[in-house]
Structures are given as C-alpha cells and as structure tokens.
Amino acid sequence: MRANTAKTLLRSALTVIGLLALYAVIPVPGQREPLWFTLLMAVGGLAFLAYAFITLAQRAQRSTNDTAIRLEALVAVLYAFVVFMSLVYLGLASSPGQFDELHTRVDALYFTMSTIATVGFGDVHATGQAARLVVTIQIFLDLIFVGLVARIILPSLARQRAQRNEARSAWTGPDDDPMDPPH
C-alpha cells in the first residue's frame, strides 16, 4: 500500500515538474507570435483542458475504489490548467493596460496560483477589461474544479470509512467492545 502511495506521489511530482518545464520553454501567445497562432494555441489549450475535465469527471463517476489514480489525474489536470492560465496571462500582459506588475513567467505563475488560492495579494492585478474577463473565467473554472475535487474525494472517503466500519464490526461483533480483542 505504501509503495503504491509513494509511486503515485512520485508520478504526480514528475507531472508537475514536467508541466513547469514545458511552461518555461513554450512560446508565449501574444508576444512575438502572430494573432492566428495565439488564437490557435488558446483554442487548442481550452479544448485540451475541456477534454481533460470531462474525462476526469467520467473516470470519477465510473471508478470503483482507486482514489490514487483519480487524485493523480486531478493533479495533472490542475497543473495543466495552471500552466495554460499562466501563458494566457503572460500573453495578455504584453498588451498595454491589462495588468499591473505582471512582466515575467514567474509573475504570471504567481498570479495564477494566487487567483486559484483566492489570496489575491494585490501586488499583481488585472486592470484592463480583457484581463478582468479572463480572470473572471478562471475564477468560474476554479469553482468547477473545486466541485470536481469534492466529487472525486468525498465519495472515496465515505467508502473507506464504511469499509473500516464493516471490518471493525466483523472483527468485534455487534455486542463486543471494539477495544477488546476477539474471544
């Protein structure tokens, strides 16, 4: 059991590292690329994320009891979303008047994470209408993601608790004290 957990954590960590490495080198839409390329990347990114969200929701609905696989997929989708939104914000920041203090990839990643975590420190913030619209869309998608997390995790926790209670009940019997060993 612990070996599987360690493998799951390692795969999740490698997924996050890989996505952040991709983020470091992928071309930024809106900076030096033509408008058609920027739009193509945005539509492609949204299509991929929509597919990932739908697939994850379907897997969660069909899945039996493998919480680790679902959580691993959830981490991958979350970080793909973070990278996508960070690239969108970085591209938007190249237009004058859209953001205050968003100049680098680290700034964009920081802003995306602070928006997801709803801390909003205020040092980096949207000022233009396009940027505010994109932030609003991200907040909406964040809420959907929280609902998806609840849909995936809560039933698994309830099943695990029921299984523990069944095992405890079978071990102790209905009239026995659960702290006493079996007779």
C-alpha positions as CSV (number, residue, x, y, z in Angstrom):
1,M,0.0,0.0,0.0
2,R,2.8,2.5,0.9
3,A,4.7,1.6,-2.2
4,N,1.7,2.5,-4.3
5,T,1.3,5.8,-2.5
6,A,5.0,6.6,-3.0
7,K,4.7,5.8,-6.7
8,T,1.6,7.9,-7.1
9,L,3.3,10.8,-5.3
10,L,6.4,10.4,-7.5
11,R,4.4,10.3,-10.7
12,S,2.4,13.4,-9.6
13,A,5.6,15.3,-8.7
14,L,7.2,14.4,-12.1
15,T,4.0,15.5,-13.8
16,V,4.2,18.9,-12.1
17,I,7.9,19.3,-12.8
18,G,7.3,18.3,-16.5
19,L,4.5,20.8,-16.9
20,L,6.5,23.6,-15.3
21,A,9.5,22.7,-17.6
22,L,7.1,22.9,-20.5
23,Y,5.9,26.3,-19.2
24,A,9.4,27.6,-19.1
25,V,10.0,26.9,-22.8
26,I,6.7,27.1,-24.6
27,P,6.2,30.2,-26.8
28,V,4.1,32.9,-25.1
29,P,1.0,33.8,-27.1
30,G,0.6,37.4,-27.9
31,Q,4.3,38.4,-27.6
32,R,6.2,37.6,-30.8
33,E,3.7,35.2,-32.5
34,P,1.1,36.2,-35.0
35,L,-2.5,36.6,-33.8
36,W,-3.6,33.4,-35.6
37,F,-1.0,31.4,-33.7
38,T,-2.1,32.9,-30.4
39,L,-5.7,32.1,-31.1
40,L,-4.9,28.6,-32.2
41,M,-2.9,27.9,-29.0
42,A,-5.7,29.4,-26.8
43,V,-8.5,27.3,-28.6
44,G,-6.3,24.2,-28.5
45,G,-5.4,24.7,-24.9
46,L,-9.1,25.2,-23.9
47,A,-10.1,22.1,-26.0
48,F,-7.5,20.0,-24.2
49,L,-8.5,21.2,-20.8
50,A,-12.2,20.7,-21.5
51,Y,-11.4,17.1,-22.7
52,A,-9.3,16.5,-19.5
53,F,-12.0,17.8,-17.2
54,I,-14.7,15.7,-18.9
55,T,-12.5,12.6,-18.9
56,L,-11.6,13.1,-15.3
57,A,-15.3,13.6,-14.3
58,Q,-16.3,10.4,-16.3
59,R,-13.5,8.4,-14.7
60,A,-14.5,9.6,-11.3
61,Q,-18.1,8.5,-12.0
62,R,-17.2,5.1,-13.3
63,S,-14.3,4.4,-11.0
64,T,-14.6,1.8,-8.2
65,N,-12.2,2.4,-5.4
66,D,-8.9,3.6,-6.9
67,T,-8.7,7.1,-5.3
68,A,-4.9,7.4,-6.0
69,I,-5.4,7.2,-9.8
70,R,-8.1,9.8,-9.7
71,L,-6.1,12.1,-7.5
72,E,-3.1,11.7,-9.8
73,A,-5.2,12.7,-12.8
74,L,-6.6,15.6,-10.8
75,V,-3.2,16.9,-10.0
76,A,-2.2,16.6,-13.7
77,V,-5.3,18.5,-14.9
78,L,-4.8,21.2,-12.2
79,Y,-1.3,21.9,-13.2
80,A,-2.1,21.8,-16.9
81,F,-4.7,24.4,-16.1
82,V,-2.2,26.5,-14.1
83,V,0.3,26.4,-17.0
84,F,-2.4,27.3,-19.5
85,M,-3.8,30.2,-17.5
86,S,-0.2,31.5,-16.8
87,L,0.5,31.6,-20.5
88,V,-2.8,33.4,-21.2
89,Y,-2.0,36.0,-18.5
90,L,1.5,36.4,-19.8
91,G,0.2,36.9,-23.3
92,L,-2.4,39.4,-22.1
93,A,0.2,41.3,-20.2
94,S,2.0,42.1,-23.4
95,S,-0.9,44.4,-24.3
96,P,-0.7,47.8,-22.5
97,G,-3.0,48.5,-19.7
98,Q,-4.1,44.9,-18.9
99,F,-2.1,44.1,-15.8
100,D,-0.1,45.9,-13.2
101,E,3.2,44.3,-12.3
102,L,2.9,41.2,-14.5
103,H,6.1,41.1,-16.6
104,T,7.7,37.6,-16.4
105,R,6.7,33.9,-16.4
106,V,7.2,33.8,-12.7
107,D,4.8,36.8,-12.3
108,A,2.2,35.0,-14.4
109,L,2.6,31.7,-12.5
110,Y,2.4,33.7,-9.2
111,F,-0.8,35.5,-10.3
112,T,-2.4,32.3,-11.5
113,M,-1.7,30.4,-8.2
114,S,-2.8,33.4,-6.0
115,T,-6.1,33.5,-8.0
116,I,-6.7,29.8,-7.6
117,A,-5.9,30.0,-3.9
118,T,-8.1,33.1,-3.7
119,V,-5.5,35.0,-1.7
120,G,-5.1,37.8,-4.2
121,F,-2.2,39.7,-2.6
122,G,-2.9,42.8,-4.8
123,D,0.7,43.4,-6.0
124,V,-0.2,41.8,-9.4
125,H,-3.7,42.5,-10.6
126,A,-5.8,42.9,-13.7
127,T,-6.5,46.4,-14.8
128,G,-7.8,46.0,-18.3
129,Q,-11.2,44.7,-19.3
130,A,-9.9,41.7,-21.3
131,A,-7.6,40.7,-18.4
132,R,-10.5,41.1,-15.9
133,L,-12.7,38.9,-18.1
134,V,-10.1,36.2,-18.3
135,V,-9.6,36.3,-14.5
136,T,-13.4,36.0,-14.1
137,I,-13.4,33.0,-16.4
138,Q,-10.6,31.5,-14.4
139,I,-12.4,32.0,-11.1
140,F,-15.5,30.3,-12.6
141,L,-13.4,27.4,-13.7
142,D,-11.7,27.2,-10.3
143,L,-15.2,26.8,-8.7
144,I,-15.9,23.9,-11.1
145,F,-12.6,22.4,-10.2
146,V,-13.4,22.6,-6.5
147,G,-16.7,20.8,-7.2
148,L,-14.8,18.1,-9.2
149,V,-12.4,17.6,-6.3
150,A,-15.3,17.2,-3.9
151,R,-17.0,14.8,-6.3
152,I,-13.8,12.7,-6.5
153,I,-12.6,12.8,-2.9
154,L,-15.7,12.8,-0.7
155,P,-17.3,9.5,-2.1
156,S,-13.9,7.8,-1.8
157,L,-13.6,8.9,1.8
158,A,-17.1,7.7,2.6
159,R,-16.4,4.3,1.0
160,Q,-13.2,3.9,3.0
161,R,-14.9,4.8,6.2
162,A,-17.7,2.4,5.5
163,Q,-15.2,-0.4,4.8
164,R,-13.3,0.3,8.1
165,N,-16.6,0.2,10.0
166,E,-17.6,-3.1,8.3
167,A,-14.2,-4.6,9.1
168,R,-14.4,-3.3,12.7
169,S,-17.9,-4.6,13.1
170,A,-17.0,-8.0,11.6
171,W,-14.0,-8.3,13.9
172,T,-15.7,-7.2,17.1
173,G,-19.3,-8.4,16.7
174,P,-22.3,-6.4,17.5
175,D,-22.1,-6.7,21.3
176,D,-18.4,-6.6,21.8
177,D,-16.3,-3.6,22.9
178,P,-14.2,-2.6,19.8
179,M,-11.2,-2.1,22.1
180,D,-11.3,-5.7,23.4
181,P,-9.6,-8.4,21.3
182,P,-11.8,-11.2,19.9
183,H,-12.6,-14.2,22.0
